[in-house]
Amino acid sequence: MAVPGGHRAWRLDCGLDSGMRVMRLLPFEEAGCLALFTTRPLSVGGVLPGGEAVMSARAAFARSCLPRPPVVARQVHGARVLYVDARPPEGDPGDWPVAGDADGLVTSCPALPLAVFCADCAAVYLYDPERRVIGLLHAGWRGTVAGVVEQGLAAMTSAGSDPGRVLAAVGPCIGACCYEIGDDVRSRVQERLGEDAGHVLLRRGGRLYFDLQGAISILLQRCGVPAARIFASGPCTACRPDLFWSHRRDGGVTGRMAAVLALRA
């Protein structure tokens, strides 16, 4: 079950302050959203030295690219999704308000950016252009098999959306080229995907690899999102040190990218 769209859905924008580069998700932006993914050298989180540097990076990114600082969650690699129904008070542009412990956020408030942090895990962008509802999910293998995709679409449905109208995209994440896994992950993927697991569990040279984007696409389609409305990220985060931080490639000592989604006012 291949994901259509690929890298053609994304454009690298290099014309921002201080050499900052972001990827823009063109189908979403053309349909009325602000949809971004940050790249290196900007780091908005992670375990690189210097908490103040992260705060200043968040502030610079928010001032340059966003209508206001985004709402984030304390990501726990689970399936909880929160609905954000009000804009938090304005504060320091580097101090992004936290909605709670979750791995997904949904809103229908215009000009209220949502953000999740990634460094190999996938960001899943969701948008119903008719009902003007958006969702943004953080989906590593744990969240994917736990049901974060299904919970994200359920939260959007509760806000009046219909999966058949939803545009979906998978942000840059580790690809099947690099995502080697063990039997523990394999068994969880097989439990969640059943007969479709064979499409995303790939053996090469006696090693087992996981196609995270492919698994997310399968789950989106099972929930009713048409395949033609799903767009992939293109490049693998582990393969592109020039563009992305990667938890696996960098041995855990790495920064974080931000995926951001907002309804335009």
N, C-alpha and C positions, 0 to 999 in steps of 0.2 A: 504494500500500500504506500506507494511513493508520495511524497509531499510535493505538490506543484509550487511554482513560483521561484524558489531558490533565491540566489543572491540578487537576481534582477529586481526583487522587491525592495532592496535596500540601496541607499546612496550614502557614500561617505562625504560629509560636509566638513571642509577644512577651513572655512572662512570665519572662524569665531575668535574671540579674544584670546590673546597669549598663546596662539598656536593650538588651542583646544580643538579636538576633532570629535564629531559625533556621527553615528549612523542614523539615518532617517528612514522610517518604514513608510515607503511611498504610498501603497494602497490605503493605509490608514490616514495619512495626511491628506490625500486627495479626497477622502470621504468625510473630513471634518474634525480630525484629531491632531494633536501634537503627539508624535510617537518617536521616541529617541532611544538610542543605546550608546553609552559613553565608551570611549576607547582609551588605551594607553597614550600618553603617560599619566593622564588624569586617574587618580584613585580616590574613590569616595567611601572606602571602608577597607576592611581586611586587617592584616597583621604586619604591614610595613611599619617601620619605626616612625613615630611622630604623630600623636593624636591631633595636634594643632594643624598639621599639614592636611589631614583629612578634612577637618572642619573648614579650612580655608578653601580647599578644593570644592567642597560642597557649596560653599557660598559663591565661589566664582562661577560654577556651573549654573546655579540657580539664577544668579543675576544675568548671565549671558543668554540663557536658553528658555527660562520658564517664567510663567506669569506670577508665580509665588513659590516658596519652598514646598516640595512634595510631601505628602503623607506616606509614611513607611510602616512596616511591621517588624517586630522582633521575630525573625525567621527561625523556625524550629524544625524544618524538614518534615512537616506534617501536611495535613489536608484541611486545616481550618481556614475559612475565608470570612472576612469581615466586610460589612457594608458601611461605607463612610457617607454620612448624610449631611454633614455640615463642614464648612471651612473652619479650620482651627484659627485662633488669633494669630495675627502677623507677629513674627519674632525675628531673631537673628537668622539670616538666610543660610547659615551653615548648620543651624540646629533644626533638623527636620523632624516634625512632630510624629510621634509613634502611636499608632492606633491600638496596638496590643500584640499579644503573641499569636502569630498567624503566618501563613504562607500565601495568602491571597487577599486582594482588596478589590472592592467593587463600588462604583459610585455612578450617580447620574447628575452630579453637580458640575456645571460648566466651570472651566478655568481652575479646577482643583486637580493638580497633578498627583498621580499615584506613582510610587517607585518601589522596585525590588532590587536587591543586590545579587550579583552573580560573578562567579569566576570558574566556570565549567558547567554549573547547573543552568537549566534553561529558564528564560523568562517567557511566559505565554501571554500574549496580547490578545484581548477579546474586545470586540466592539459591535454593538447592534446600532447601525446608523439610523434605523427607523425610530426606535425608542430612545436613542441617545443614552445608552447605558454602556459603560466600559468596565472591564475587569483586567487585572494584572496579577499573574501568578508566578511564584517561584517553585520550579519543579526540577529537583534532582531525581535520582532513581527512587529514593525513599518516598518523596512526596508523590511521585507519579504512581507508584504501586499502592500508596495509601489512599489515593482518590482525589488529589487536589484538582485535577482537571474537571472531574465530575462535580465536585463541590463548587468550583468556580462558576460553571455553567448553571448549576442549580441556584446559586445566589443571583445570577443575572436574570434567570427566569422569575424568581421571586420579585425582582424589580420591574417586571413587565416585558422582559426580552423573550425571544424565541430563538432556539439554537439554529433553526433553518435560515435565519437572517444574519447570523453572526459572522463577521470577519474574524479570522484567527491567524496568528503568526507565532512562530517559535523564534525567539531571539538567539543570537550567537551562543553556542554551547559546545561542549566537547563532542566530537564526532565519533562515529563508529570506527574510524581509522585509528583512534587513540584510546578509546574507552574500554580497556581490558577489565574484565570482572571475574569474580570467583563463583563457586557453586551456590553460595548464600544468596547473591543477587539473582543468579539464574533461576533459582527455585521461586523467588518472590515474583519475578517477571512472568514466569510460566503460570503461577497461580492467578495473577491479575489478567493476563492476556489470553490464556488458554491456547486454542489452536493458532492464534495469530502470533504467538511468541516466536515461532520459527522465522518470522519476517524480520525480527529485530535482534535475535541472538545469533551471532555470526562467528563461525570458526575459521581461523586462519593460522596455519603453521602450528597446530596443536594448542592454540590459545583461543579464548572465548572473548568476544567483544559485544558491546551493547549499543544499539542505535537508539539513543534517547529521543531524538527528534521523531524518528519513525514511530516509537511507542506512543508519544504524545499525539501524533497525527491519528493513529488508530483509535485512541480513546476519544478524541474530539469527534471523529466520524461516528463512533458508536453512540455518542450523545446527540447526534443529529446535525452536526456542522457539516455542510457539503464539502467534499474534497476540493472542489474548485475555489472555495473561499478560505483555504488554508495556505499560508505562505511560510516557507522555510527561511533559515538564517543564512545559509551558504557556508562561510568559512568556519572551520573548527577552531575553537579557542586555544587548544593545546598546540596546534600547528602554526599559529600566527603570533609569535612573541612581539612582532612589530605593531600589532593592533590590540591584543587582548592580554589580560591577566589570566593565569590558569593555575588553579589550586593543585592539580595533579602534576603538571609540568614543572612547577616551581617548588614542589615539595612542601606545600602548605604555607610557605612564607611568601605571601603575595598580596596584591591589592584587590580591589573589587570594582567592577563596572556597575553602573546603574541603568536599569531599564525604566523608562518613564513613559506614562500614557496619561493624556488629559483631553477632555472635551474642549474644543475651542469655544469661547464665549459667543 
